[in-house]
Amino acid sequence: MKNTSIQNGIILIPDFSGFTEFVFNTKLYTGEYIVRQLLSILIDVNNQYFDISEIEGDAILFYKYDQKPSYQKVSKMLRNMRNAFNMKILELSEMLNTTIELSLKFIVHYGKFTQYNIGSFKKLYGKPIVEAHQMLKNDLAEQPSYALYSHSFLENSQKDEADSNKEPMQVSEVGAIQYFGNIE
């Protein structure tokens, strides 16, 4: 059986750090409102560049079939998402008169995957999907917002050296990490 829908693509997962504690320490209605606002801003900033496979709790599984991914485009998208996320946290904190202790981490991976339909749902399938989820399970959760790029993404992307003003820290088992500073 040959599947002709297998293609190379980018997997992007923005995920909230501090989510479990947030859920346990925030009233149900307030927490749901905040999370809905934060997920919505990430989707809005994406501006349909990536497709959405699914939303689960505090994470969005974005993907884009792309034979020649651009490090510059993806990094710019992540900065825009992070800035919008941080601005929305400030806005919600003021509006609700509360402290929101959430930060954002990104997983960026690349490889061959496919999708299948179950009813009205489109599900992604392939080794890169599992690997991207495994990359979420790392010891960096206490860090400020960061992006974790896999070796596979970095090797297959076209990195513009002019855009790499901050050299990422290399982590041999997974790839490279770009730590974000304050809102630029």
C-alpha positions, 0 to 999 in steps of 0.5 A: 500500500503506497501513500502519496500524501507523505510529504516533508514539512515543519511541525510547530508546537507553541506550548505554555510553561506553568500551565498545570500550576495555573490551572490549579490556582485559577478559578475555572471560568477565569482560567478558561477565558485567559487560555482561550484569549492566549491561544486565540492570539497565537492563531491570529498572529499565525495569519494562516502561515501554518495549518492547525492540526489540533489544539490540546489544552495549552498547546497548538499543533501547527504544521506546514508542508514545505520542501525548503523551510526558512529559518528566518520566516519561522523565527520571525513568526515565533518572535511575533507570536511571543511578543503578542502572547506577552502583550496579551498577558499584560493586557489580561493581567490589568483587565482582570487585576491578577498575575498570570505566570505563564510563559511560552515555549516553541518546538520546531521540528522537520520531517516526513509525515502524512495526515488522515481524516476521521470524520471532520478531524484531520490527524497528522501521523509520522515519526516527526509528530511523535518526536516533536511531542517528545521534545516538549518533555525536556528539563528547560521548563523553568526557563523563560520563553524559548524556541527549541529547533531540532537538528532536522529543522536546522539542517533542512532550513535555509538560515539567513546569517543576517537574521541570526544575531543571537546565536542559539545554544546547542543541545546535542540530544535535540538541537538548538535553543533560542532564548527570548529576551524581554519584549522587543 
